[in-house]
């Protein structure tokens, strides 16, 4: 039995793309096509242990799946002519082991379908691995370090979106081909990059994803042999994959490119990359595309016998050309690295510093990592150390975090900087005179400053220009009330720490709050009738409606504030009262708790985000539910009820004022 399972699994991974593509052409529904293909897999698991494994397992699965498709179409009473055509097509098969009909265009159509721009990028990646890679939801979830449920939901959402939008199963033509091909290549390269430099987890690489992306790229090159960018992407991935064995040290730590043992680079993959690059050039003829330029950069590295032999001047010029056609912050950051190697660290640092105000790179760990490297080469070790520490705090990959910490330690002990930004923020937030709500609000502002500027930044180095840059990249597009709240927090912190006003570069914005219109009775009934509502949301929403109290006041309630018999609770200098609807729900929500916040978050806080005692439940270890999270959940739950599809805000639960 285990041998049969392995055979079925291997056959599915090899043939799934062809089977699903062929079925999609028949039934014109990729979700249904995959269900029918999976039915064939189940049939194989049931029959092969008894009848034996067929000589051609892929053909057996294809034929069985097509028979089920014909049965489905007959049951659905589709057009008779279509039934006859499909039955005739199936009749051309001479038994379950016959070679399946070759329809390479079907697989290419499936590629374009699974990577359609109507789907979010992460959803495209999951669907592509499912349909074209034959991976299970569990395998995809392990690859991307998310739960299996998340992947299952992404795939289901993708199929539903494709069906609702009636995305055709066709090959795009003309100008649409280039646009759609770009989306396909983006997904394949995203999968490769997640395997080559894992964004989270303990390991630097996930080789399985790299191999899967390479397989998809090679398949795409066979299906679209006249597209130079396809061959260029394959060349880029082949050459990058050739370095896999040299990218990590004995303990899994990252090894920078210039320190790698080039004798461990895979020469077969390099030769395959060179061959793919030649095909890209032969089929090109016009201006090179972004993958052609990136592949040319990879070729420069592969051709250098040692790090010292690398032609950094050419690489810098290639990045300059790439930045002209693909001016993304990541490309510009890579260009800064190349310029720093070709023309000196100060030239590279100037380019890297120009990216500090880019919101896209706000929490991207490689920006402070690059700055740290350039600063270290300039001998500015104290600044470099801060940047490496900040980069380590931003990355979610354990191996990379440890590497960055070691780079910081290697620069030697820092001169005593006096008070740091992180220490001052901690002391400021832990003052006894701050109430829980103010501490939480100030904490959001100061955590962002520490995250962007580094906790190790000497407090005396906190300038108004640096604070302004943080505000512009983080809250530049926020509402006036949000901007002013964070500005007020910075001013309070600066006054407490006896600093020159760190908010000097921040003008107060004029607040124009639109009038909030309460939900009418029909809208409220629709809210109360929403299915499968968690008890916490039911209770919070009822309490907000029945009490007419502010959202912040209700979320700040503690269990010990409640008087369940009188149906009221102390909230500062006022009282929050409720009626029977809330009274029925509150005891169930509390479940015997006698202390701590009434409304709790779903999870326990991480070590780096432990709230103060006032915001932590001593019984469950969970923190107080935040306004932002409560608002998000209400908007998500009511999105379908809102004609604008934005979802309602919690303030709209306030009852209407009665006319006098």
Order of alpha helices (4+ residues) and beta strands (2+ residues): alpha-alpha-alpha-alpha-alpha-alpha-alpha-alpha-alpha-beta-alpha-alpha-alpha-alpha-alpha-alpha-alpha-alpha-alpha-beta-alpha-alpha-alpha-alpha-alpha-alpha-alpha-alpha-beta-beta-beta-alpha-beta-beta-alpha
